[in-house]
Amino acid sequence: MAEKNMIVALILSFLWSGLGLIYAGDMQKGIILAVAAVIIYLLFWYVSTIFGIVVFIVWIYSLYATYKEVQAVNGA
């Protein structure tokens, strides 16, 4: 697999959880995380603001998982 640009991957994950993982090549985890982010975000808006904390945690996890995945792809 070709090397992936860490900056591009992290920017994608910053904009939407899971996109960086999809870019890095982990389609399954990326799609699951993106769908989970949508569901949690909708819960935040329509059910309770406490889900805002969960949205933040999922977003941070997405950035971390993207960082680790790009490192693995690039052999670092």
Buried (B, 14 or more C-beta within 10 A) or exposed (E): EEEBEBEEBBBBBBEBBBBBBBBBBBEEBBBEBBEBBEEBBEBBEEEEEEBBEBBEEBBEBBBEBBBBBBEBBBEE
